[in-house]
Amino acid sequence: MPDTLTPDTFTKLAYQTFQQGKQYFGLAHKTISSRIMNTVFPKPQEEPNPLTPKMMSLLQARMNALIAVDWQEAEAGVYPKSLLFENRWDDFFRYYPMMCLDIPGIWQRANSKRHQEFSTGINTEGYPDYYVQNFHHQTDGYFSDMSANLYDLQVEVLFNGTADPMRRRILVPLKRHVEKMQAQQQNVQALQPVKVLDVACGTGHSLQMIRATLPQASLYGLDLSPAYLRKANQLLSEDAGILPQLVHANGEQMPYLDNYFEAVTSTFLFHELPADARQNVIDEAYRVTKPGGVFIICDSVQLSDSPEFTPMMENFPAIFHEPYYRHYTTDDLVKRLEQAGFVNVTTANHFMSKYWVAEKPAGE
Ligand SMILES: C[S@@+](CC[C@H](N)C(=O)[O-])C[C@H]1O[C@@H](n2cnc3c(N)ncnc32)[C@H](O)[C@@H]1O
């Protein structure tokens, strides 16, 4: 029992319990659904690498560390504690049954390796070939409203409720850089609101958290999926705060002026891009970032810094349809960022994710 019981102690316990609940829920969902599916539609392909008890306890320790950092940074005031309890409950109750009903289709698609299968009426014309995929065997890939409605839940289950805590790790470097740039602007007559762009904003999770962290900032989101942008718009409109400007565009050709944003972020995009597209997005991020601004990437861990997770990194593209993941895990993004012109590139790891913070030189 702690020496002093403060309201914070209860909030912390509530947060830990909330996360533990999500973890158990994710594990139960995956165990039950794969047992049923393995019985009904046995998998023709070989079993993935087994996860040893040692690896499972390492994973648990890393997950606990992530939750601890998440709490500490909220407690330090980087973002409001209410973010820790953010959950799209309406969507959960509405779409969880649909997500379960979607599992047999996903399973059969995975078993028969059908990776470019879309419902009638879906038009994939004009999109880059690499994008026209059933990523994660998702029904309709990123091309339908139903996919957008189910995506958040699928990610929650996949990561046992740690997707948002992983996304939130961009907030400390983001806030630090934005505050630094604002301090430098103090002498300028009218203090302009800072502009932050989230590339591949999906259904708007990162934007929601950035808005809570930097309520005065002008926020922008870009994505290639009109359906995901519609979902982001719906969800971001439900909460108070300035509505981010969302644009349907390719991150390889961003429709913004040079030197426009104080900060650019991107969460869980790069592992879904082929190598040349990764470089193009980085080059574009460099172009639209202001001198002295920052580009922050959050994505999966890589083999070079997390060799202990090699079996999991090998399993991921084998179990889910992730055609560019294997190359991503060996790709040197520091080199790519420096090639684009970024400097002072630092990296960090939290649980199953990795972060790159890259600065555009101030004198550019
Ligand atoms: C795994 S999701 C991540 C979404 C969101 N950032 C998150 O944290 O949940 C990948 C997103 O990248 C988008 N995307 C993929 N390729 C893109 C590209 N070339 N330009 C813009 N968006 C892209 C997809 O439409 C999808 O919304």
The ligand as a Tripos MOL2 file, in Angstrom:
@<TRIPOS>MOLECULE
LIG
   27    29     1     0     0
SMALL
NO_CHARGES

@<TRIPOS>ATOM
      1 C1         -1.6880    1.1610  -40.5440 C.3       1 LIG1
      2 S1         -2.6390    2.5460  -40.9840 S.3       1 LIG1
      3 C2         -2.1400    3.7730  -39.7930 C.3       1 LIG1
      4 C3         -3.1660    4.8390  -39.6320 C.3       1 LIG1
      5 C4         -2.9350    5.8250  -38.4870 C.3       1 LIG1
      6 N1         -1.7720    6.6420  -38.6960 N.3       1 LIG1
      7 C5         -2.8820    5.1150  -37.1620 C.2       1 LIG1
      8 O1         -1.9940    5.4180  -36.3480 O.co2     1 LIG1
      9 O2         -3.7570    4.2960  -36.9200 O.co2     1 LIG1
     10 C6         -1.8660    3.1070  -42.4400 C.3       1 LIG1
     11 C7         -2.5420    4.3050  -43.0570 C.3       1 LIG1
     12 O3         -1.6900    4.7940  -44.0770 O.3       1 LIG1
     13 C8         -2.4820    5.2230  -45.1630 C.3       1 LIG1
     14 N2         -1.5850    5.2400  -46.3280 N.ar      1 LIG1
     15 C9         -0.9190    4.1960  -46.8760 C.ar      1 LIG1
     16 N3         -0.1570    4.6130  -47.8940 N.ar      1 LIG1
     17 C10        -0.3220    5.9580  -47.9780 C.ar      1 LIG1
     18 C11         0.2260    6.9700  -48.8150 C.ar      1 LIG1
     19 N4          1.0870    6.6990  -49.7740 N.pl3     1 LIG1
     20 N5         -0.1720    8.2420  -48.6230 N.ar      1 LIG1
     21 C12        -1.0580    8.5570  -47.6430 C.ar      1 LIG1
     22 N6         -1.6020    7.6330  -46.8290 N.ar      1 LIG1
     23 C13        -1.2360    6.3530  -46.9810 C.ar      1 LIG1
     24 C14        -3.6240    4.2300  -45.1950 C.3       1 LIG1
     25 O4         -4.7280    4.7060  -45.9330 O.3       1 LIG1
     26 C15        -3.8980    4.0420  -43.7110 C.3       1 LIG1
     27 O5         -4.8380    4.9690  -43.2530 O.3       1 LIG1
@<TRIPOS>BOND
     1     1     2 1
     2     2     3 1
     3     2    10 1
     4     3     4 1
     5     4     5 1
     6     5     6 1
     7     5     7 1
     8     7     8 2
     9     7     9 1
    10    10    11 1
    11    11    12 1
    12    11    26 1
    13    12    13 1
    14    13    14 1
    15    13    24 1
    16    14    15 ar
    17    14    23 ar
    18    15    16 ar
    19    16    17 ar
    20    17    18 ar
    21    17    23 ar
    22    18    19 1
    23    18    20 ar
    24    20    21 ar
    25    21    22 ar
    26    22    23 ar
    27    24    25 1
    28    24    26 1
    29    26    27 1
@<TRIPOS>SUBSTRUCTURE
     1 LIG1         1 GROUP 0 **** ****
